[in-house]
Every structure is written in structure tokens, then in C-alpha cells.
């Protein structure tokens, strides 16, 4: 059975973690083995690099930041994602390469073309089969982020920054509409889950 690689993208507080759990339960009910993971992270090395990249007290350039993410992703893909896909499992990942294209590319000012080529090198051209973009106004997600508390420099950057994140993701979705499915993440939890399941059923 062929493995399936699904990624969840969107701003902090948009419900990705909750919906990743529901999506995993959906596949498990249909007899599929599932691996849930996240980026940056997913391996011991990648989690260490995540701490460095997101540390608000350790300012780094966008180039350095990108290379930290790419190194983490290379290790993650090699040790977790590719083996799971080869075993026919469904891999559900909270963030992947689209996050880097938004944060370091669209917002950070680095070339999207260069980042895409570096990402292809780091992942050996692995791309998600399907990506869900959790969309909504920054104001709508603000209560959720406050409930979680500020945990890194991106979450602490304010609403204007969050709006730029939204615009960046929508730009990518417009470029790859076949892969990236845009969801109204301000809808109820159950409604978002139904929208995801409907799309997955059509995809599978």
C-alpha cells in the first residue's frame, strides 16, 4: 500500500494540532497506520535545531535561520518521513516546507526560487501529496494564541506580522491550488474536520 504524505500549514492558533489528531483517527479507523510529526522537529537533532531557530534571545539572519530549518528537515525526512512512507503509512506533519517559504521567503525577503531548490536538495525532492492551509483573520486566532502563551519570536511579533503570514500562505495556495486546500479555520472544530475528511476522501 502506498504511503500518503499530508501536511498542515497556517498561523499559530489556527487549530492544526487538533485537526492533525482528528485526521489521524480518521485514517486509523480505515485501517491505515499513521505517523504524526511536526516541523521543525521530529527527531532529536531536529528538535535541538528547532530550539535554536525559534529562540527569541538568539538573533540570527534569515539565511542562517533557513539553513537551520533545512538541516532539521533533512534529518527528519531521512529518519522519520521517508521510512514511514516506504512502509505504506500515512504521515501527517504539522508544518513542512511551505512554512519556510512563507517565514523566510515571503516575509524574510529571501528568494523563493533559491529556497525551493535548497529544500529539494535537503529532502531529495520529497513533496507533500496534500496540504491543508488553515486560514482566517489574525484577530480570530488571537484568543487561541493567548491561551497558549507566547512561546517563540514569531508568536510574539504581533497582529501585523500574523497578517503578513496569512498573505504569504494565500500566495502559495494560489500558486499550487491542486496541492494546497484552503480551509476556513474560524469555523467550528467539527466543521473543519468534516471539510478535511471530505477532501481526503476525494483525494484517496
C-alpha positions in Angstrom: 0.0 0.0 0.0 1.3 3.4 -1.0 2.2 5.9 1.7 0.5 9.2 1.9 2.2 12.4 3.0 -0.1 15.2 4.3 1.0 18.5 5.7 -0.9 21.0 7.8 0.0 24.7 7.4 -1.2 28.0 8.8 -0.6 30.6 11.5 -0.2 29.7 15.2 -3.6 29.2 16.9 -5.4 28.0 13.8 -6.1 24.5 15.0 -3.6 22.5 13.2 -2.6 20.3 16.2 -6.2 19.4 17.0 -7.1 18.6 13.4 -4.0 16.5 13.0 -5.3 14.3 15.8 -8.7 14.0 14.1 -7.2 13.2 10.8 -5.0 10.5 12.3 -8.1 9.0 14.0 -9.9 9.0 10.6 -7.2 7.1 8.9 -6.8 4.7 11.8 -10.5 3.9 11.7 -10.0 2.9 8.0 -7.2 0.5 8.8 -4.2 2.7 8.0 -1.1 3.1 10.1 -0.3 6.7 10.9 2.7 8.7 11.9 2.1 12.2 13.2 5.1 14.6 13.4 6.0 18.2 13.3 8.5 20.7 11.9 10.9 22.0 12.8 11.4 18.8 14.8 10.5 15.2 14.6 14.0 13.8 15.6 16.4 14.5 18.4 18.7 16.6 16.2 15.8 18.4 14.5 14.3 19.3 17.9 17.6 20.8 19.0 17.8 22.8 15.8 14.2 23.9 16.4 15.2 25.4 19.8 18.0 27.3 18.1 15.9 28.6 15.2 13.0 29.8 17.4 15.0 31.1 20.4 13.9 34.8 20.8 17.2 35.5 22.6 19.4 34.2 19.8 19.0 36.6 16.9 20.1 35.0 13.6 20.0 36.1 9.9 17.2 34.8 7.7 19.9 32.8 5.8 21.1 31.2 8.9 17.5 30.6 10.1 16.7 28.9 6.8 19.7 26.7 6.9 18.8 25.6 10.4 15.3 24.6 9.2 16.7 22.8 6.2 19.2 20.8 8.3 16.3 19.8 10.6 14.2 18.9 7.7 16.9 16.8 6.1 17.3 14.7 9.2 13.5 14.5 9.7 12.9 13.3 6.2 15.7 10.8 6.3 14.9 9.2 9.7 11.1 9.6 10.0 9.1 10.6 6.9 10.7 8.5 4.1 10.9 5.3 6.1 7.2 5.7 7.1 6.1 6.3 3.6 8.1 3.4 2.3 6.3 1.2 4.9 2.9 2.4 3.4 2.0 4.6 6.3 0.1 7.9 6.3 2.4 10.7 7.5 0.7 13.8 9.0 3.1 16.6 9.6 2.4 19.9 11.4 4.3 22.3 9.1 6.8 21.5 6.4 8.5 23.4 3.6 5.7 25.9 3.0 6.3 27.4 6.4 9.9 28.1 5.4 8.8 29.7 2.1 6.4 32.0 4.0 8.5 32.9 7.0 12.0 33.1 5.5 10.9 33.8 1.9 7.8 35.9 1.5 8.3 37.7 4.9 12.1 37.3 5.3 12.8 38.5 1.8 14.8 35.5 0.6 14.4 34.2 -2.9 11.6 31.6 -3.1 13.3 30.0 -6.1 16.5 29.6 -4.1 14.7 28.3 -1.1 12.8 25.8 -3.2 16.0 24.5 -4.7 17.7 24.2 -1.3 14.6 22.4 0.0 14.6 20.0 -2.9 18.3 19.2 -2.1 17.5 18.7 1.7 14.5 16.5 1.1 15.7 14.7 -2.1 12.7 16.3 -3.8 10.1 15.0 -1.4 6.9 17.0 -1.6 3.6 16.6 0.3 0.8 14.7 -1.6 -1.8 17.1 0.0 -1.5 20.2 2.2 -4.3 21.8 4.3 -3.9 25.5 4.8 -5.8 26.7 8.0 -6.9 30.2 7.0 -8.5 33.0 9.0 -8.0 36.5 10.2 -5.3 37.1 12.8 -7.8 38.6 15.2 -9.9 35.4 15.1 -6.9 33.3 16.2 -5.7 35.8 18.8 -7.6 34.3 21.8 -6.2 30.8 21.0 -2.7 32.1 20.9 -3.1 34.0 24.1 -4.4 30.8 25.8 -1.3 29.0 24.7 1.0 31.8 25.8 3.8 33.3 23.7 6.4 30.6 23.1 8.7 31.9 20.4 9.7 35.0 18.5 7.2 34.5 15.7 4.2 34.3 18.1 5.5 37.4 19.9 5.6 39.6 16.7 2.0 40.9 16.8 -1.1 41.0 14.6 0.5 42.9 11.7 3.1 40.1 11.4 0.4 37.5 11.6 -1.4 39.2 8.7 1.7 39.0 6.6 1.9 35.3 7.4 -1.7 34.9 6.2 -1.0 36.7 3.0 2.2 34.7 2.4 0.3 31.4 2.7 -2.5 32.5 0.4 0.1 33.5 -2.1 1.5 29.9 -2.1 -2.0 28.4 -2.2 -2.7 30.5 -5.3 0.4 29.1 -6.9 -0.4 25.4 -6.1 -4.2 25.0 -5.9 -4.1 21.3 -6.7 -1.9 20.5 -3.7 -2.9 23.2 -1.2 -6.5 23.1 0.1 -7.6 26.3 1.9 -9.8 25.7 4.9 -11.9 28.2 6.9 -10.2 27.6 10.2 -12.5 30.1 12.0 -15.4 27.6 11.6 -16.2 25.1 14.4 -13.9 22.3 15.1 -16.4 19.8 13.8 -16.9 21.8 10.6 -13.2 22.0 9.9 -12.9 18.2 10.5 -15.7 17.5 8.0 -14.1 19.7 5.4 -10.8 17.9 5.8 -12.4 14.4 5.6 -14.3 15.4 2.5 -11.1 16.5 0.8 -9.2 13.4 1.9 -11.9 11.1 0.7 -11.9 12.7 -2.7 -8.0 12.6 -2.8 -7.8 8.9 -1.7 
